[in-house]
Amino acid sequence: MNPAWIVRTGRLVMRPVALPDLPALQALKGDPRVFAVMLGGVRTPQRTTEELGEEIVFWGRCGVGIWAVRHAVSGAFLGITGFMDRPDGRGIALRFAFFAHEQGNGYAAEAAGAALRFAHDRAGLRRIVAVARADNIGSRQVLGSIGMRQCESFDRAGVPMLVFESVQE
């Protein structure tokens, strides 16, 4: 792992996901309170293992990817944030997901904001998108708080979805 990919904020340490994170990733991605609203839905342990391999390859190919987000003091795994290539062709997308018991502490905005700055400033990505369900007020608030603006909407299986973007000139 490239040490330049480690990001620290006031309360968090973000490291690219790696094999030691697999049990925590399986717990997070298998939790319907967290992943039921994510693209692809709740993951099986096997699918989470496959995704971890894909996420590691994405880091190597793009110089950005998914970080494991941990508390800077306790080291506790809180969730994930980072980037994936959207399968619908909209581009590289910001994602974030935190354990249900960690939501509401501002970790998502802190981590997603740091990830967005990394993508623009260090990885040189000009445009980043994010997609949220129209009824997911928490995610919409996080995206707005880090400076992303709504630019589009669409329906996915009858569910209204909003597309946000961050463009650096």
N, C-alpha and C positions, 0 to 999 in steps of 0.2 A: 504494500500500500504506500502511496505517495504521501509523505507527512504534510505536504502543502494542502492536501484535501481535508485535513482536520480543521474544524471551525469551532471556536470558543466564543461564547457570549457571556453575559453577566452571570447567568445561572446554569448554562448548559455546555456540554461538550458533544460535538457532532463528529462521528467517524463513519467513513463508508461502511456499509453493512458487510459483515464477514461471517464465516462459518460459526464462530462462537456465539453469534447473535441468533442462531437458528431457533433455539427453544423459545426465546422471547418473541421472535417474529411469528412463530407458529401460534403462540398464545394470542398475540395481537390480531393477526389476520384471521384467526379462527373465531374471534369474538363477534357475534352478530350485532352487539351494541356499537361496535366500531366499524366493521367492514361491510355490513349489510347495505350501506349507501355508497360504497366505493365501486368504481368500475370493475366488473368481474365478480363482485360480491364476496361473501365469506369464502375463505380458502381452506382446502384440506391441508393436512400436514405435508402431503406429497407435493401439492401445487406450490406451497410456500417454499419448499426445498428447491423446486424447479425455478421459481422466481428469484430466489437468492442467487442462483447461478447466472440468470439473465441480468440481474442487477450488477453483479461483479463485472461481467463482460461489458455492460453499458458504461461503467466507470472507465474501463480501459479504452474504450472506443471514443468516448465523448469528453472525458475529463470532468464530468459531473455525473450524479446518480443519486441513489437513495442513501441517506445517512441514518444510522442508529443514533437516536437522541437520548442522552443520559444526563442525569442531574450532576452538576459539576462537583458537588461536595460528596453526596452519598454514592454516586456511580450507578444509581438505579436506572434501569431501562424505562424510559417514559413513553417512547413511541418512535415514529419515523417522520422524516421529511425529505424532500428531494425531487428528483426529476425522472421522468420516463417519456418515451416517445409515444404519443397517443396513436392508437391503432386506427383512428378515423382520419388521420392525415392533418389534424389541426396544428401539429408541431410538438415541440418539447414542452411538457406540462409539469407544473409544480403540483406536488401532492403532499399531504400531511395526514397523519392519523396517530392519535394518542390513546392510551388506555382510558377507558371510561372514568376511572377514579382519578385520573390526572387532568381531565378536561376542566376548563374554567379557571385555570391557574395562569393563563397567559403564555404557556409554553409553546402552543402552536404558532402564535403570532411572532414570538421571539425566534423560534427556529426557522419558520418559513421566511421571515424577513431576512435572516442571515443567509439562508439558502439562495434567496433571490439576488441579494447583493453579490454573493459568490458567483452565481451564474453570469451576471452582467459584467462584473468587474474583473474576475479572475479567469473565467472560462470564455469570456468574450461573446456570450450569446446575446444577440440583439433583441430578440422577441421571445418571451415566455408566455404560455397560456396556462390557465387553470379552469377546470370545469366543476361546477357545484350544482346540486339540485336546487331548484328555485325555493324549495321549502327548508333548505338547510341553512338557517339563519346564522348559526355559529360559524360555518365555513365562509359564508359570504362576508361576515364581519371581519374575519381574519384577513381575507383577501383585500378588502377595502382598507384595512388598517395598515397594510404593508405597501399600499400605493397602487394596487392593481385596479383596473377599471373595466367595467362590463362593456363588451364589444359585440356580443352576439347572443342568440338563444336558439335552442332547438329542442325537439322532443325525442326522448329515448324510451321506446316502449310505452308511450303515453305519459311519461313523466317529464315535466318542463325542466330543462337544463339551461344554466347560464354560463357563458364563456367570458372569462376575464383575461386581460392581457397586461403585460408590462413591456414597454418598448423603450429601449435605450438608444438614443440617437448617436 
